[in-house]
Amino acid sequence: MRLKSGPGLAVLGVIAALAAAEPARAATPPTQPAEGPGGVGDKAATIVKRAVGRASAATYVFHKAGPAPSGGRPVAVVLHAWGAPNPQAYGAWIDHLARNDWLVLHPRFQEVNRTRPADAPAIAARLVKAALADLAADADAKPDTGRIALIGHLAGAPLAVHIAAEAAEQGLPAPKLVFAVMPGGIARDAKSRGIPLGDLGGIDPKTLLVTVIGDRDARAADAAARKILRDATAVPPERKLFVRALSDDHGFPALTATLASPAGLDAAYDGGAIKLPPEPAGEKPPPFRWSADMALSGEQTQLVAQINNARADSLDYLAYWRSFDLAAAAAFTGKDGASLKANPAFSDMQRWSDGWPVKRLGVEVPKAAAPAKPDAAARR
């Protein structure tokens, strides 16, 4: 049946045209700041990309080309999710850090399907210690070991706090900041699969401990984050912070705070394109012994695929990168988590292009643990 022309058809045509144009007029999310916390940094800089150590025990190193500032570069150690060892998965964040004068270390603590989670903390600690020693006399890298921050994503989060807790016995400088994002992959006990959390009572009391989760698939990350904060008994409550990033679909593209969202692909940081140092002459690797917990589970494989396809967006610029930058500035100057919570700029996520505010970060300073009640026998 053919429709006759007339006012009705004209109205329908206008409605259809408006509907087709709607996506083009949808509010867009905030862009990355040009400078300051979360900002682009020195866009014109050349970034050095290399590896130190040896092929079987290497650490990727990233920093701006040219001599380091006189005091050295602050050090950010990026500890990846289980199964995502290629630095390109975090390349956008690494690029942001390097362009803002950080020395970024990305230790290769895992060979996928060949490394046991229980062995990862000791491997990562050895790699970080060796990298700092290798770079100590390097005028361009020049690590400032008084300004070290650990960034851990998913299984990298318990790894970061484990390393912080054992820094003294591993011969590592105590980190000033531990930034644990979407923590997960924690072993329930010595016999279960996952990263052992260890005794977090050894974390230096001066450390600023920040956990960050999203609101999608949040239950496990929430529990893990609160456990980390609770178990770090030597760190006072005012030096702890619990941060929650919120999804927001007010405009397009929507901002979705998933477990994979802190990753951000940048192929310019592909580890496969970085030449690894050779093995020492005549030295043979230890014999390989396979165990079932080396293999990625189906859930881990799916999550790794999401990580490797993640792209940086406003959540990265403002919820993760800027929060880290502000937390690092506080940690390096002796300020605490309470000062960050009191700063309205810390939780601000700026505005959509139509002026509507993006959902702010949820920020909590955890309460001090209540003293244990004496038992009935003790009261008698």
Secondary structure, DSSP 8 states (H G I E B T S, - for coil): -----SHHHHHHHHHHHHHHHHHHHS-------SSSTT----TT--EEEEEEEETTEEEEEEEESS---TT-EEEEEEE--TT---GGGGHHHHHHHHHTT-EEEEE----TTTS-GGGHHHHHHHHHHHHHHHHTT-TTT-EEEEEEEEEEETTHHHHHHHHHHTHHHHT----SEEEEES---B-SSTTSSSB----GGGS-TT-EEEEEEESSSHHHHHHHHHHHHHH-TTS-GGGEEEEEE--B-SSSS-B---TTTT----GGG-GGGS------TT---------GGGS--HHHHHHHHHHHH----HIIIIIIIHHHHHHHHHHHTT--HHHHHH-HHHH---B-TTS-B----EEE-----------HHHH-
